[in-house]
Each structure stands twice: as structure tokens, then as C-alpha cells.
Amino acid sequence: MGKDINNILYSNSATGKTKKQISLFVTFILVWYLILNTGWIHGLIVLKKSL
């Protein structure tokens, strides 16, 4: 089991996918945080600027 996890972690394609998922997750959290704290409209403006 541990060997499989290591293979997944250290194979480049899996790592790339994981990093992409993590960055998407972090982006989602930041956007959600902004929306909760600043309201929908301001959150959408900030999101458009960051994209």
C-alpha cells in the first residue's frame, strides 16, 4: 500500500494532476472566503481581475 502511494506521489503525471487539483481547491477556498467577506458582486469583480 505504502509503495503504491509513493509511486503515485513521485510519478510526474500524478504529481502534476495533484498540484492542479490543490491549486484549484486553494483558489476555490480563496474565492469563497472573498465572497463571504466582501459580498457576491465584489467577489466576482476580484475573481475577474485575478483571471
Secondary structure as UniProt FT lines:
FT   HELIX           2..10
FT   HELIX           12..38
FT   HELIX           40..50
//
